[in-house]
Amino acid sequence: MIKKNIQPALLFVLLLFVAGCIDPYRAPAEKSNADLLVIDGFLNSTAGTASVKLSKTIPVSLSTGYRSEKNAIVSIEDENGTVFNLPQKDTGVYESSNMNIAFSQKYQLHIKTTSGKEYRSDFIELKQTPPLDNITWKPSADGITLYANTHDPNQKTHYYQWMFTETWEYNADLYSVYKMVNGEPKPRTAAEDVYVCWRSAPSTQILINSTMRLSSDVVSDFPLTFIEKGSKKISRTYSMLLQQRGLTEEAYNYWDHLKKTTENLGGLFDPLPYQLLSNVHNINDSSEPVLGYFYGGGVEEKRIFIRFYELPDYLLFIPRSSCVQDTLYIKDLSRYNSTSLLTSAVGQPIPIAYLITSKSCADCTTQGGSLTKPDFWPR
């Protein structure tokens, strides 16, 4: 268990790490707490995979992001002594696949860092997860809200967690018909189009719910995310891939404590309203706090698509662009530079000039997206 004197900054580091953010918030932290191990581990019994992310907390004096815990020895062992090694697939990320996982077994995480420290989790039970019933959405005056719906007819789940990845198709404000090749404007081919992009982002909120106080194990219209009116996420086509996990009571309590802690922090140095639980421990130093949790179970997924024409008229995307176009005459083509893009020609059949604009106005990739259509995207 983490001691009460651990500064709130460490909790921000943990929350941002498990949410997959790149640059965690850094606030003043006690020097003694600036080198703690942070763990985010999940054993997926449905897919037969495991993923464990390791990092270290950082002192405020450092200007870099969180430090990945590299080159550790990571494994998962079941009650019968069968060991699954998790090689490092990316910096600080340890994964394994094709694992023979049984719900009847309990599992334990083992970690040995390059500094020689060894950590071990408590044995965890795997929780079965009922199927997702559906993902729904409802419009309001200010946007749309997406919801999860599920139930367990066996009345055995009671604790749920959701994570999602949203993907949306959007376009640049202006269309670039031409590109400059060796000082001469040339029509773009279809493969050179930079007008339509796709962008993906993971969920960053802790989405959990309990039905223990209800008469039935049913979750109806649990809010997942809100998309504002005018957002490019719903300007063309939007998709959400929702993942549902059944939790044990212990895992639920961990996520619930983390959620309440991060939501109720006042000033950065206020006392923590909750003690954050962890089921991973330094086997040689029980007094060392460890941040994070190792858990596992079944995973159910479902995807939804929302097309712009399904929205009510008052939510339809209306471009409000501040983009401007300038005229670049043929005699001035030598002044063209790579910070601009050619949109269209002036004069037919022989152009006398071209309209130009900034890349941010005519190249959709400048807004963080990719030109590659996802495999799952509808035609």
Secondary structure, 3 states (H helix, E strand, C coil): CCCCCCCHHHHHHHHHHHCCCCCCCCCCCCHHHCCCEEEEEEEECCCCEEEEEEEECCCCCCCCCCEECCCCEEEEEECCCCEEECCEEECCEEEECCCCCCCCCCEEEEEECCCCCEEEECCECCECCCCEEEEEEEEECCEEEEEEEEECCCCCCCEEEEEEEEEEEEECCCCCCEEEECCEEEECCHHHCCCEEEEEEECCCCEEEECCCCCCCEEEEEEEEEEECCCHHHCCEEEEEEEEEECCHHHHHHHHHHHHHHHHCCCCCCCCCCCCCCCEEECCCCCCCCEEEEEEECEEEEEEEEEHHHCCHHHCCCCCCCCCCEEEEHHHHHHCCCCEEEEEEECCCCCCEEEEEEHHHHCHHHHCCECCCCCCCCC
